[in-house]
């Protein structure tokens, strides 16, 4: 089942991600790519305030399609529109804790999952996110990698 995700709503629920981080969208997309690969899923994530708006070629990939709302629109409106237009409501899962989006999902007979529930499924704690960026490699491990893969 494909996922339709309220991006900024989910960022606020994932341990280690913060809406005031200028790289918050890219970090979430990275987590979503790992999730989609692990679970063999596809996802569309919609964020507010993209310039110029629309599909993001730079962030999309790995089973994740990224869309930014253009000027005069917001992610909630795009999510509600996509929910109304889906051809397979039973085959879609909407991830959001926004009342308007959840109500649109319910009205369209689309399964909705609260962002905090999905955040837990991502399986990432604050410690794990920090460790991803603070990897320490011992001199012995470096030597082993050089031996196995060559020094070039």
N, C-alpha and C positions, 0 to 999 in steps of 0.2 A: 504494500500500500504506500503510495507516495505521501509525503508530508508537506503541508503548507504551513510555514512558520512565521510568526510575528517576531521578527528579529530583535528589535530593541526591547520588547517585552521579555523575551527569553534571556537576553544579556543580563537584565536585572535580577534574574533568578539563578544564574550559574555562578557557583563559588569561584572566586578568582577573577571574574570579569566585572568591569565597572563601566557604566555609561559615560563617565568623564574621561576615559582612556581614548585617545585618538585612534588607537588600533583595535578598538573593541569589536568592530564588525569582522575584521580579518581574523581575529582570534576565535570568534564564534564560528566562523566558516571553517576554520581548521578543525575545530572539535566536531562540527557536523560532518565534514568529510570522513573523519575517522569513524564516526558512528555509522554513516551510510555504508562504508566499506565493510565494517564489522557485521552489520545487520542486513546487508544486501538490499538497501533502500535507496530511494531517490528523494530529494527534498528541494523545495523552492522556499527560499527565505526572503522576506520583504522587509526592507528598512525604510525609515523616514529620511527625508532631507538629502537626497542624492543630487549631485550636479553632474550632468544635466538631467539625470533621472533615467529610469529604464533599466534594461539588462546590463549587468556589470561583467564585461568580458574578463577583466583582470581578476575578479574574485570567483567567478563561476568555474566549475570543474569538479572532478572527483565525485560525481553524483549529486552535486549541489548547484542549483541555479539561483543566482543572486539578482534581486531587483531592488532598485532604490526609487522611492516616490519622487516625482518631479515637483517643481514649484506649484503650489496651489492644491496639491494632493497630499494624502498621508497614507501610511502603510495600512491602517485599519480599513480605509476605503477600498484600497486595492485588494486586500484580503477578502472583504465582504463581496466585492465584485467577482472575484475568482470563485468563491464559494457558490454564488448564484449561477455562474456560468459552467460549473463542472458538469461533465457528461456522465461521470460515475461517482455520485455522492457517497455510495457505500465503500468505494475504493479509496477514499481520501481521509486523511487524519489532519485536522487543524490543531496547531499548537499555539495557544494564546490564553492569557488570563484576563484579557480585555472583555468586558461584558458585551459590548456591541458585536465583537467578532464571534464570541461563543454563542450569542443569540442567533446570529446569522447562520452559524453551523447547525444549530439545533433546528432552525426553520427549514434549512435545506437538507435535513436528514443526513448530515455529515458528522462523523465522529469528531468530538473535540477532546483535547487533552490539555489540562492546565499546564502552563509553562513550568511551574515548579516541579510537577510530576515528571515532565520530560527532561528537565535539567538533571534530576536524579538519575534518569536513564542514561544520560551522557556519561555517567560514571566518573566524573572528574571532581576531585576535591581541590581546595585552594592549594594544598601542599603539592598535589600532582601537577597542577598548572605551573607552579613555581619551579618544581624540579625539572620540568621539561626545558626550562631556560637556564638552569644551573647544573648542567651535567658535568661531573668531574670524572676524568679519565686518568688512571694511574700510569706511571711511566712503563710499567710492565705491559699494560693493555696497549699502549702506543706501539711498543716494540713488537707485540704479537700481530697487530694490524699491519705494521710495516713488513713483517716477515711473510704474512699470508698474502698481502696484496701488492707487495713490491714497494720500493722506496721512491718510485717516480711519481 
